Amino acid sequence: MAKRSNRRRGGAKRGGRQRSSGRRVAAPASAGGREFAVGLGLVVLTGLVYWRVAGYPFVLYDDGPYVYENPIVRGGLTPESIRWAFGSLTVSNYHPLTWISHMLDCELFGPDAAGAHHLTSLLIHIVNSLLTFAILSRLTGCLWRPAFVAALFALHPLHVESVAWVAERKDVLSQFFWLLSIGAYAAWTRRRTTGRYVAVTVLLVCALLSKPMAVTAPFVFLLLDYWPLARVPNAGTARDFGRLIAEKLPWFALCAAAVGVAFHAQVGSGSLVEYPLGHRIATALTGYARYLGKTLWPSDLAVLYPNRPGMWSGLQVAAASALIVAITAVVFWLRERRYLVVGWLWFLGTLVPVIGLVGLGGHSLADRYMYMPQSGLAIAVAWGAAEIAGDDRTRQRWFAAGAALVLSACVWLSAQQVAVWSSSRALFAHALSVTDDNAIVQNNLGGALRADGDDDAAEKHFRESIRIDPDFPPPYLNLGDIEQKRGRYAEAIAAYRAAQRADPNRPDVHRRLGRALLRSGEPVEATRELRIALRFEPDDPMLHHDLGLALAQQGQLPEALRLLERGLQLDPDNAFLHTTLGNVLALQGDLEVALVHHREAVQLVPGNASAHQTLAGTLMRLGRVDEAGAEIEEARRLTGQRGGD
């Protein structure tokens, strides 16, 4: 009877961890071979699902500021770029290790090798799957239950977003360090040395420096104390839990600090959306139910699910609340099965930072947010199924067949979902096909069409985005960009002003409005807008260029030179900065130094006729007529003109 009761509470069978002592007993000699087979299967199946990402480009959704449009990241690993990573709140987050991982990819493969960046994320995901299996197996002494949890983690369609989206490197990297911290924590509980405590702390800090989602780690450590580490007696008291919490206070303090930094980054960038409290509560309650639904039936997955006040009816909120309360009640009624309590609270607790109580962006749900929480549900299912099957071989075979069927479905569905990420157009078109009134995705699809040169089709999606949400700034900005390209600066300025009315604190509004004002011949107003933008984005080289140009047009040459030189420090290979700096130096009469910068611009963009013409002008002023003539001829050749007077 005692043995049966122990198994019901989630204890391991023979060859596993005994819950009464917490010590491992010797595993069968064949266990190593089975573990190797499981690991190999995880690698092969995950590779089969995701191999196509090696040929995928970056997408027009955060990949730009994270990699290919970020000059500091593109420059690879340097002392200056590492200092920037630890001091930057770019893209509304503080995750220096994520920045460094992108820089390392750029250093090794180049900034435009999108396939290599994808493969790095895939490699980390595979390692995370292996770690999930190894850690759970070591903690519980089981084999097939951890194998199922790890396989579901590796292959579930909800995790495609975290793996196939380069900008979500932070997900897979944070999970990597978080899993290592769990393994280190388990080791510390077996032998509580200072060195092992420091190891847990360092790994937790690394997880937090990759993505703040790891702030729930000490809470998960507490759950692991309850099961399978069995550090809480069957009749656990407040004193028992108080002791376990006290030993984790430094880790809770670290996570509290990470929450503060993350909140500061979101507020400082204007990324927090001030939804009404009632709507945020409704989003959280329905969110839990929707995440459960997406886990059990992963259909209609989208890169972004819209979030609008009033989108949830009272009946929907009540039904979702009843579902969560009912499951929680059943789990605690069956609390002798500790794995159920741990799995369910793991799911509920690790979702808290992103469940919607704080308005993060314009989404009500995100597939990537289940990268960490889903393992809790998988643990509850795997150990529950094993207990139901018991020692009955027939039931075991049925459950094994069911697990194989579930994982086969995951392989198929994930492969289909990976294909959705093949291009920006495919990604956003799919999202529109499975969601309604999605202003953000309408805008993003317009951006993808515009990148393909189809401005007319793009404009329709921008206007549809404005129709859905007139207070959403980006489509106004994109319409303004189209009007600028057409040379209709008055219309562009009007569109940017509309974006500014919708959100006066967006840096890109000030930047684009300033640029349009500059091009329309209004340098004074342009200077005002560009100075505001530069306060938000002090490391943007083109902002230094535009503000320097605006000041130069007003005769403020010393400050213009300072800004342009700083811009070149940030982006030494920027031809625009070299050209404009050369022009300002020429205005000051420093023609020899101006010539150096104009030659550099030509070397950087040898096919640009304007650069050759500018160089020719400087050579003429220096009296080097023959060289100037050669540059003029080259400019004519590039523009398709014939030689002549």
C-alpha positions as CSV (number, residue, x, y, z in Angstrom):
1,M,0.0,0.0,0.0
2,A,2.8,2.4,0.9
3,K,4.5,1.8,-2.5
4,R,1.2,2.4,-4.4
5,S,0.6,5.7,-2.4
6,N,4.1,6.8,-3.2
7,R,3.6,6.3,-6.9
8,R,0.3,8.2,-6.8
9,R,2.1,11.2,-5.5
10,G,4.4,11.2,-8.4
11,G,7.3,9.2,-7.0
12,A,9.6,7.3,-9.4
13,K,9.4,3.6,-9.9
14,R,12.4,1.3,-9.6
15,G,15.6,2.7,-10.9
16,G,14.4,6.3,-10.1
17,R,14.4,8.8,-7.3
18,Q,12.8,7.7,-4.1
19,R,10.7,10.5,-2.7
20,S,11.3,9.5,0.9
21,S,15.1,9.9,0.9
22,G,15.7,12.0,-2.2
23,R,18.6,9.8,-3.2
24,R,19.0,8.1,-6.6
25,V,19.4,4.4,-6.9
26,A,21.4,2.7,-9.6
27,A,19.7,2.8,-13.0
28,P,19.7,-0.2,-15.3
29,A,22.7,-0.6,-17.6
30,S,20.4,-0.1,-20.6
31,A,19.2,3.3,-19.5
32,G,22.2,5.1,-21.1
33,G,21.3,3.6,-24.4
34,R,17.7,4.5,-24.2
35,E,18.6,8.1,-23.1
36,F,20.9,8.4,-26.1
37,A,18.1,7.2,-28.4
38,V,15.7,9.7,-26.9
39,G,18.2,12.5,-27.4
40,L,19.0,11.5,-30.9
41,G,15.3,11.3,-31.7
42,L,14.8,14.8,-30.4
43,V,17.6,16.2,-32.5
44,V,16.5,14.4,-35.7
45,L,12.8,15.3,-35.4
46,T,13.4,18.9,-34.5
47,G,15.8,19.2,-37.4
48,L,13.2,17.7,-39.8
49,V,10.6,20.2,-38.6
50,Y,12.8,23.3,-38.8
51,W,15.5,22.7,-41.4
52,R,13.8,25.1,-43.9
53,V,14.6,28.1,-41.7
54,A,18.2,27.9,-43.1
55,G,16.8,29.4,-46.3
56,Y,14.5,32.0,-44.8
57,P,15.2,35.8,-44.8
58,F,14.7,38.2,-42.0
59,V,11.1,39.4,-41.5
60,L,10.0,43.0,-41.4
61,Y,8.9,42.8,-37.8
62,D,11.6,43.6,-35.2
63,D,14.4,41.7,-37.1
64,G,15.5,45.1,-38.5
65,P,16.2,46.9,-35.2
66,Y,17.6,43.7,-33.7
67,V,20.0,42.8,-36.5
68,Y,20.1,44.0,-40.1
69,E,19.2,47.7,-39.5
70,N,21.2,48.0,-36.3
71,P,24.7,49.4,-37.2
72,I,26.1,48.5,-33.8
73,V,24.9,44.9,-34.0
74,R,26.0,44.6,-37.6
75,G,29.5,45.6,-36.5
76,G,29.9,42.4,-34.6
77,L,31.6,42.0,-31.2
78,T,33.8,44.9,-30.1
79,P,34.4,46.4,-26.7
80,E,32.3,49.4,-27.7
81,S,29.4,47.2,-28.9
82,I,29.5,45.1,-25.7
83,R,29.4,48.3,-23.6
84,W,26.4,49.5,-25.7
85,A,24.6,46.1,-25.1
86,F,24.9,46.6,-21.3
87,G,23.7,50.2,-21.4
88,S,21.0,50.0,-24.1
89,L,17.2,50.0,-23.7
90,T,16.7,49.8,-27.5
91,V,13.5,48.1,-28.7
92,S,12.0,48.7,-25.2
93,N,13.9,45.9,-23.5
94,Y,17.0,45.3,-21.4
95,H,18.6,42.1,-22.6
96,P,22.4,42.6,-23.1
97,L,23.2,38.9,-23.6
98,T,20.6,38.7,-26.4
99,W,22.3,41.6,-28.1
100,I,25.7,40.0,-27.7
101,S,24.4,36.7,-29.2
102,H,23.2,38.7,-32.3
103,M,26.6,40.5,-32.5
104,L,28.4,37.1,-32.3
105,D,26.3,35.8,-35.2
106,C,27.2,39.0,-37.2
107,E,30.8,38.5,-36.3
108,L,30.9,34.8,-37.4
109,F,28.5,34.8,-40.3
110,G,27.9,38.4,-41.4
111,P,24.9,40.7,-40.6
112,D,23.0,39.7,-43.8
113,A,23.3,35.9,-43.5
114,A,19.8,35.4,-42.2
115,G,19.9,31.6,-42.6
116,A,22.9,31.4,-40.2
117,H,21.0,33.6,-37.6
118,H,18.0,31.2,-37.9
119,L,20.2,28.2,-37.5
120,T,21.7,29.6,-34.3
121,S,18.3,29.9,-32.8
122,L,17.4,26.4,-33.9
123,L,20.6,25.0,-32.4
124,I,19.8,26.7,-29.0
125,H,16.2,25.3,-29.2
126,I,17.5,21.8,-29.8
127,V,19.9,22.2,-26.8
128,N,16.9,23.4,-24.7
129,S,15.0,20.3,-25.6
130,L,17.8,18.1,-24.6
131,L,18.3,20.0,-21.4
132,T,14.6,19.6,-20.6
133,F,14.8,15.9,-21.0
134,A,18.1,15.5,-19.1
135,I,17.1,17.7,-16.2
136,L,13.6,16.2,-15.7
137,S,15.0,12.7,-16.1
138,R,17.7,13.4,-13.5
139,L,15.2,15.0,-11.1
140,T,12.7,12.2,-11.3
141,G,14.7,9.1,-12.3
142,C,12.1,8.5,-15.1
143,L,12.8,8.1,-18.8
144,W,9.7,8.2,-21.0
145,R,7.7,10.8,-19.1
146,P,10.6,13.4,-19.4
147,A,11.0,12.2,-23.0
148,F,7.4,13.1,-23.8
149,V,7.7,16.5,-22.1
150,A,10.9,17.3,-24.0
151,A,9.5,16.1,-27.3
152,L,6.4,18.3,-26.8
153,F,8.6,21.2,-26.0
154,A,10.7,20.6,-29.1
155,L,7.9,20.0,-31.6
156,H,4.8,21.9,-30.4
157,P,3.5,24.4,-33.0
158,L,3.2,27.2,-30.4
159,H,7.0,27.2,-30.1
160,V,7.6,27.8,-33.8
161,E,7.4,31.6,-33.3
162,S,10.3,31.6,-30.7
163,V,12.5,29.5,-33.0
164,A,11.8,30.8,-36.5
165,W,11.8,34.5,-35.6
166,V,15.3,35.9,-35.3
167,A,14.1,38.7,-33.1
168,E,12.9,36.1,-30.6
169,R,16.4,34.9,-29.9
170,K,15.8,36.2,-26.4
171,D,13.2,33.4,-25.8
172,V,15.5,30.5,-26.6
173,L,18.6,32.1,-25.0
174,S,16.8,33.0,-21.8
175,Q,15.3,29.4,-21.6
176,F,18.8,28.0,-22.1
177,F,20.2,29.8,-19.0
178,W,16.9,29.2,-17.1
179,L,17.1,25.4,-17.6
180,L,20.8,25.4,-16.6
181,S,19.8,27.3,-13.4
182,I,17.2,24.6,-12.6
183,G,19.9,22.0,-13.0
184,A,22.3,24.0,-10.8
185,Y,19.6,24.5,-8.2
186,A,18.9,20.8,-8.0
187,A,22.6,20.2,-7.6
188,W,22.7,22.8,-4.8
189,T,19.8,21.1,-2.9
190,R,21.8,17.9,-2.9
191,R,25.0,19.5,-1.6
192,R,24.5,23.1,-0.3
193,T,27.9,24.7,-1.0
194,T,28.6,28.4,-1.6
195,G,30.0,27.6,-5.0
196,R,26.8,25.9,-6.1
197,Y,24.7,28.7,-4.8
198,V,26.8,31.2,-6.8
199,A,26.4,29.0,-9.9
200,V,22.6,29.2,-9.6
201,T,22.8,32.9,-9.1
202,V,25.1,33.5,-12.1
203,L,22.9,31.4,-14.4
204,L,19.8,33.1,-13.2
205,V,21.3,36.5,-13.9
206,C,22.3,35.3,-17.4
207,A,18.7,34.2,-18.0
208,L,17.4,37.6,-16.8
209,L,20.0,39.4,-19.0
210,S,18.6,37.5,-22.0
211,K,14.9,38.1,-21.3
212,P,13.1,39.3,-18.2
213,M,10.5,36.5,-18.6
214,A,12.8,34.5,-16.3
215,V,11.7,36.6,-13.3
216,T,9.5,33.6,-12.2
217,A,12.5,31.3,-11.8
218,P,12.6,31.4,-7.9
219,F,8.9,30.6,-7.9
220,V,9.6,27.5,-10.1
221,F,12.4,26.6,-7.7
222,L,9.8,26.5,-4.9
223,L,7.6,24.3,-7.0
224,L,10.5,21.9,-7.6
225,D,11.0,21.8,-3.8
226,Y,7.5,20.5,-3.5
227,W,8.0,18.0,-6.3
228,P,10.1,16.2,-7.3
229,L,12.8,17.3,-4.9
230,A,10.5,16.5,-1.9
231,R,11.9,19.2,0.3
232,V,8.4,19.8,1.7
233,P,7.1,17.2,4.2
234,N,3.7,15.7,3.5
235,A,2.2,17.8,6.2
236,G,4.1,20.9,5.2
237,T,3.8,23.9,7.6
238,A,4.2,27.6,7.1
239,R,7.6,27.3,8.7
240,D,8.7,24.8,6.1
241,F,7.7,27.0,3.3
242,G,9.1,30.1,5.1
243,R,12.5,28.4,5.3
244,L,12.5,27.6,1.6
245,I,11.5,31.1,0.7
246,A,14.1,32.6,2.9
247,E,17.0,30.8,1.2
248,K,15.8,32.2,-2.1
249,L,15.4,35.8,-1.0
250,P,18.6,37.0,-2.9
251,W,17.1,35.4,-6.1
252,F,13.7,37.1,-5.5
253,A,15.6,40.4,-5.1
254,L,17.4,39.9,-8.4
255,C,14.2,39.2,-10.1
256,A,12.5,42.2,-8.5
257,A,15.3,44.4,-9.8
258,A,14.9,42.8,-13.3
259,V,11.2,43.7,-13.2
260,G,12.0,47.3,-12.3
261,V,14.5,47.6,-15.2
262,A,12.0,46.0,-17.7
263,F,9.2,48.3,-16.6
264,H,11.5,51.3,-16.9
265,A,12.5,50.2,-20.4
266,Q,8.8,49.8,-21.5
267,V,7.7,53.1,-19.9
268,G,10.7,55.0,-21.3
269,S,10.0,53.9,-24.8
270,G,6.2,54.5,-24.6
271,S,5.6,50.8,-25.3
272,L,3.1,50.3,-22.5
273,V,-0.5,50.6,-23.6
274,E,-2.8,52.1,-21.0
275,Y,-5.8,49.8,-21.4
276,P,-8.5,50.1,-18.8
277,L,-8.1,47.9,-15.7
278,G,-11.2,45.9,-16.4
279,H,-10.0,45.1,-20.0
280,R,-6.6,44.0,-18.7
281,I,-8.2,41.7,-16.1
282,A,-10.5,40.3,-18.8
283,T,-7.5,39.8,-21.2
284,A,-5.6,37.9,-18.4
285,L,-8.5,35.6,-17.6
286,T,-9.4,34.8,-21.2
287,G,-5.7,34.6,-21.9
288,Y,-5.2,31.6,-19.6
289,A,-8.1,29.8,-21.3
290,R,-6.9,30.7,-24.8
291,Y,-3.3,29.5,-24.0
292,L,-4.8,26.2,-22.8
293,G,-6.9,25.9,-26.0
294,K,-3.9,26.7,-28.2
295,T,-1.9,24.1,-26.4
296,L,-4.5,21.4,-26.8
297,W,-5.6,22.4,-30.3
298,P,-2.9,24.6,-32.0
299,S,-4.9,26.0,-34.9
300,D,-5.2,29.5,-36.3
301,L,-1.8,30.5,-34.9
302,A,-0.8,34.0,-35.8
303,V,2.2,36.3,-35.3
304,L,-0.1,38.8,-33.6
305,Y,-3.5,38.5,-32.0
306,P,-5.2,41.9,-31.8
307,N,-6.1,43.5,-28.5
308,R,-9.0,46.0,-28.3
309,P,-10.9,47.3,-25.3
310,G,-14.4,45.7,-25.3
311,M,-13.4,42.7,-27.3
312,W,-14.4,40.2,-24.5
313,S,-18.0,39.8,-23.5
314,G,-19.0,39.2,-19.9
315,L,-20.0,35.6,-20.8
316,Q,-16.5,34.9,-22.3
317,V,-14.7,36.3,-19.2
318,A,-17.0,34.3,-16.9
319,A,-16.5,31.1,-18.8
320,A,-12.8,31.5,-18.8
321,S,-12.7,32.3,-15.1
322,A,-14.9,29.3,-14.3
323,L,-12.6,27.0,-16.3
324,I,-9.4,28.2,-14.5
325,V,-11.1,28.0,-11.1
326,A,-12.5,24.5,-11.8
327,I,-9.1,23.1,-12.9
328,T,-7.4,24.7,-10.0
329,A,-9.9,23.2,-7.6
330,V,-9.5,19.7,-9.1
331,V,-5.7,20.0,-8.9
332,F,-5.8,20.9,-5.3
333,W,-8.4,18.2,-4.5
334,L,-5.9,15.8,-6.0
335,R,-3.0,17.4,-4.2
336,E,-1.5,14.1,-3.1
337,R,-0.4,13.9,-6.8
338,R,2.1,16.6,-6.3
339,Y,3.1,16.7,-10.0
340,L,-0.4,18.0,-10.8
341,V,0.0,20.9,-8.4
342,V,3.5,21.7,-9.7
343,G,2.5,21.4,-13.4
344,W,-0.6,23.6,-13.1
345,L,1.0,26.3,-10.9
346,W,4.1,26.2,-13.3
347,F,1.7,27.1,-16.1
348,L,-0.2,29.7,-14.2
349,G,2.8,31.3,-12.5
350,T,5.3,31.6,-15.4
351,L,2.6,33.3,-17.5
352,V,2.0,36.1,-15.0
353,P,4.6,38.6,-16.4
354,V,3.0,38.5,-19.8
355,I,-0.7,37.5,-19.2
356,G,-2.0,40.9,-20.0
357,L,-2.3,42.6,-16.6
358,V,0.3,45.1,-17.9
359,G,-0.4,46.4,-21.4
360,L,2.6,45.2,-23.3
361,G,2.1,46.2,-27.0
362,G,-1.0,45.7,-29.0
363,H,-1.4,42.0,-28.6
364,S,-3.8,40.0,-26.4
365,L,-1.9,36.7,-26.8
366,A,1.5,35.6,-28.1
367,D,2.6,32.1,-29.1
368,R,6.1,32.9,-27.9
369,Y,4.9,33.4,-24.3
370,M,4.2,29.7,-24.0
371,Y,7.8,28.8,-24.6
372,M,8.5,28.5,-20.8
373,P,5.0,27.8,-19.3
374,Q,3.9,24.9,-21.5
375,S,6.3,22.4,-19.9
376,G,4.2,22.7,-16.7
377,L,1.2,21.4,-18.5
378,A,3.2,18.7,-20.2
379,I,4.5,17.5,-16.9
380,A,1.0,17.2,-15.5
381,V,-0.2,15.3,-18.5
382,A,2.8,12.9,-18.8
383,W,2.9,11.9,-15.1
384,G,-0.9,11.7,-14.9
385,A,-1.1,9.4,-17.9
386,A,1.7,7.2,-16.5
387,E,-0.2,6.9,-13.2
388,I,-3.5,6.0,-15.0
389,A,-1.7,3.4,-17.1
390,G,0.0,2.0,-14.0
391,D,1.5,-1.5,-14.5
392,D,-1.1,-2.6,-17.0
393,R,0.7,-3.3,-20.2
394,T,-2.3,-2.8,-22.4
395,R,-3.0,0.6,-21.1
396,Q,0.7,1.5,-21.3
397,R,0.6,0.6,-25.0
398,W,-2.5,2.6,-25.6
399,F,-1.0,5.6,-23.9
400,A,2.3,5.2,-25.8
401,A,0.3,5.1,-29.0
402,G,-1.6,8.2,-28.0
403,A,1.7,10.0,-27.2
404,A,3.1,9.0,-30.6
405,L,0.0,10.3,-32.3
406,V,0.1,13.6,-30.5
407,L,3.8,14.1,-31.3
408,S,3.2,13.1,-34.9
409,A,0.5,15.7,-35.2
410,C,2.9,18.2,-33.7
411,V,5.5,17.4,-36.2
412,W,3.0,17.9,-39.1
413,L,1.5,21.1,-37.7
414,S,4.8,22.6,-36.7
415,A,6.2,22.0,-40.2
416,Q,3.2,23.8,-41.6
417,Q,3.7,26.7,-39.2
418,V,7.4,26.9,-40.0
419,A,6.4,27.5,-43.7
420,V,4.3,30.5,-42.6
421,W,7.6,32.2,-41.6
422,S,9.1,31.8,-45.1
423,S,8.7,35.5,-45.9
424,S,7.2,38.7,-44.4
425,R,4.3,38.6,-46.9
426,A,3.5,35.0,-46.1
427,L,3.7,35.7,-42.4
428,F,1.3,38.7,-42.3
429,A,-1.1,37.4,-45.0
430,H,-1.5,34.2,-42.9
431,A,-2.1,36.3,-39.7
432,L,-4.9,38.3,-41.5
433,S,-6.5,35.0,-42.7
434,V,-6.9,33.7,-39.1
435,T,-7.6,37.0,-37.2
436,D,-10.2,39.8,-37.5
437,D,-9.7,43.6,-37.5
438,N,-6.0,43.3,-37.0
439,A,-4.7,46.9,-37.5
440,I,-1.1,46.0,-36.7
441,V,-0.9,43.1,-39.1
442,Q,-2.6,45.2,-41.8
443,N,0.1,47.8,-41.4
444,N,2.9,45.2,-41.4
445,L,1.6,43.5,-44.5
446,G,1.6,46.9,-46.1
447,G,5.2,47.3,-45.1
448,A,6.1,43.9,-46.7
449,L,4.4,44.9,-49.9
450,R,6.2,48.2,-49.9
451,A,9.5,46.5,-49.4
452,D,8.7,44.5,-52.6
453,G,8.1,47.8,-54.4
454,D,4.3,47.6,-54.6
455,D,3.4,51.0,-53.0
456,D,-0.1,51.1,-54.3
457,A,-1.1,47.8,-52.7
458,A,0.7,48.7,-49.6
459,E,-1.2,52.0,-49.3
460,K,-4.5,50.1,-49.3
461,H,-3.4,48.1,-46.3
462,F,-2.1,51.2,-44.5
463,R,-5.5,52.9,-45.0
464,E,-7.3,49.8,-43.8
465,S,-5.2,49.8,-40.7
466,I,-6.2,53.4,-40.0
467,R,-9.8,52.5,-40.5
468,I,-9.6,49.7,-37.9
469,D,-7.7,51.9,-35.4
470,P,-7.5,55.6,-36.1
471,D,-5.3,56.1,-33.0
472,F,-2.6,53.7,-34.3
473,P,0.5,55.8,-35.4
474,P,2.5,53.4,-37.7
475,P,0.2,53.4,-40.8
476,Y,0.3,57.2,-40.8
477,L,4.1,57.0,-40.7
478,N,4.1,54.6,-43.6
479,L,1.7,56.7,-45.6
480,G,4.0,59.6,-45.0
481,D,7.0,57.6,-46.2
482,I,5.2,56.8,-49.4
483,E,4.3,60.5,-49.9
484,Q,7.9,61.5,-49.3
485,K,9.1,59.0,-51.9
486,R,6.6,60.5,-54.3
487,G,8.0,64.0,-53.5
488,R,4.8,65.2,-52.0
489,Y,6.2,66.6,-48.8
490,A,3.1,68.6,-47.7
491,E,1.1,65.3,-47.7
492,A,3.9,63.5,-46.0
493,I,4.1,66.1,-43.2
494,A,0.3,66.0,-42.8
495,A,0.5,62.2,-42.3
496,Y,3.3,62.5,-39.8
497,R,1.4,65.2,-37.9
498,A,-1.6,62.8,-37.7
499,A,0.8,60.1,-36.2
500,Q,2.1,62.7,-33.8
501,R,-1.5,63.5,-32.6
502,A,-2.1,59.8,-32.1
503,D,1.1,59.4,-30.0
504,P,3.3,62.5,-29.4
505,N,6.0,60.5,-27.6
506,R,7.1,58.2,-30.4
507,P,10.7,58.9,-31.4
508,D,10.2,57.7,-35.0
509,V,7.4,60.4,-35.4
510,H,9.8,63.1,-34.6
511,R,12.6,61.6,-36.8
512,R,10.4,61.2,-39.9
513,L,8.6,64.5,-39.4
514,G,12.0,66.2,-39.0
515,R,13.3,64.6,-42.1
516,A,10.3,65.7,-44.2
517,L,10.5,69.2,-42.9
518,L,14.2,69.3,-43.8
519,R,13.5,68.1,-47.3
520,S,10.7,70.6,-47.8
521,G,13.1,73.5,-47.0
522,E,12.1,74.1,-43.3
523,P,15.4,73.5,-41.4
524,V,14.4,75.4,-38.3
525,E,11.3,73.3,-37.6
526,A,13.2,70.2,-38.7
527,T,15.9,71.0,-36.1
528,R,13.3,71.1,-33.3
529,E,11.9,67.7,-34.2
530,L,15.2,66.0,-34.8
531,R,16.6,67.2,-31.5
532,I,13.7,65.5,-29.7
533,A,14.2,62.3,-31.7
534,L,17.9,62.3,-30.8
535,R,17.1,62.5,-27.1
536,F,15.2,59.2,-27.5
537,E,17.7,57.5,-29.9
538,P,21.2,58.9,-29.1
539,D,22.9,56.1,-31.0
540,D,21.1,56.5,-34.3
541,P,23.8,57.6,-36.9
542,M,21.2,58.9,-39.4
543,L,19.7,61.1,-36.8
544,H,23.1,62.7,-36.3
545,H,23.3,63.1,-40.1
546,D,19.9,64.7,-40.5
547,L,20.3,67.1,-37.5
548,G,23.8,68.0,-38.7
549,L,22.5,68.8,-42.2
550,A,19.7,70.9,-40.7
551,L,22.1,72.9,-38.6
552,A,24.5,73.3,-41.5
553,Q,21.7,74.8,-43.6
554,Q,21.3,77.4,-40.9
555,G,25.0,78.2,-40.8
556,Q,25.7,76.4,-37.4
557,L,28.7,74.6,-38.8
558,P,30.7,73.7,-35.6
559,E,27.8,71.9,-34.1
560,A,26.9,70.3,-37.4
561,L,30.5,69.0,-37.7
562,R,30.3,67.6,-34.2
563,L,27.1,65.7,-34.9
564,L,28.3,64.3,-38.2
565,E,31.6,63.1,-36.7
566,R,29.7,61.4,-33.9
567,G,27.5,59.8,-36.5
568,L,30.5,58.4,-38.3
569,Q,31.8,57.0,-35.0
570,L,28.5,55.1,-34.7
571,D,28.6,53.9,-38.4
572,P,32.0,54.4,-40.1
573,D,30.7,52.9,-43.4
574,N,27.8,55.3,-43.9
575,A,28.3,57.0,-47.3
576,F,25.7,59.7,-46.5
577,L,27.6,60.8,-43.4
578,H,30.9,60.9,-45.3
579,T,29.3,63.0,-48.1
580,T,27.6,65.5,-45.8
581,L,30.6,65.8,-43.5
582,G,32.7,66.5,-46.6
583,N,30.3,69.1,-47.7
584,V,30.3,70.9,-44.4
585,L,34.1,70.8,-44.3
586,A,34.2,72.3,-47.7
587,L,32.0,75.1,-46.6
588,Q,34.6,75.8,-43.9
589,G,37.3,75.8,-46.5
590,D,38.9,72.6,-45.4
591,L,38.9,71.1,-48.9
592,E,41.7,68.5,-48.4
593,V,39.9,66.8,-45.5
594,A,36.6,67.1,-47.4
595,L,38.2,65.3,-50.3
596,V,39.1,62.4,-48.0
597,H,35.5,61.9,-47.0
598,H,34.1,62.4,-50.6
599,R,36.6,59.7,-51.8
600,E,35.5,57.4,-49.0
601,A,31.8,57.9,-50.0
602,V,32.7,56.8,-53.6
603,Q,34.5,53.8,-52.4
604,L,31.5,52.8,-50.2
605,V,29.0,53.3,-53.0
606,P,30.9,53.1,-56.3
607,G,27.7,52.8,-58.3
608,N,26.2,56.1,-57.0
609,A,26.4,58.9,-59.6
610,S,25.7,61.6,-57.1
611,A,28.8,60.6,-55.0
612,H,31.0,60.9,-58.1
613,Q,29.5,64.3,-58.9
614,T,30.2,65.5,-55.4
615,L,33.8,64.3,-55.5
616,A,34.2,66.0,-58.9
617,G,33.1,69.3,-57.4
618,T,35.6,69.1,-54.6
619,L,38.4,68.2,-57.0
620,M,37.5,71.1,-59.2
621,R,37.7,73.5,-56.3
622,L,41.2,72.1,-55.6
623,G,42.2,72.7,-59.2
624,R,42.6,69.0,-60.1
625,V,40.6,69.4,-63.3
626,D,41.6,66.1,-65.0
627,E,40.6,64.0,-62.0
628,A,37.3,66.0,-61.7
629,G,36.6,65.3,-65.4
630,A,37.1,61.5,-64.9
631,E,34.6,61.6,-62.0
632,I,32.1,63.5,-64.1
633,E,32.4,61.0,-66.9
634,E,31.9,58.2,-64.5
635,A,28.8,59.9,-63.1
636,R,27.4,60.3,-66.6
637,R,28.1,56.7,-67.4
638,L,26.2,55.6,-64.3
639,T,23.2,57.7,-65.1
640,G,23.2,56.5,-68.7
641,Q,24.1,59.8,-70.2
642,R,26.5,60.3,-73.1
643,G,29.6,62.5,-72.9
644,G,29.3,66.0,-74.2
645,D,29.6,69.6,-73.3
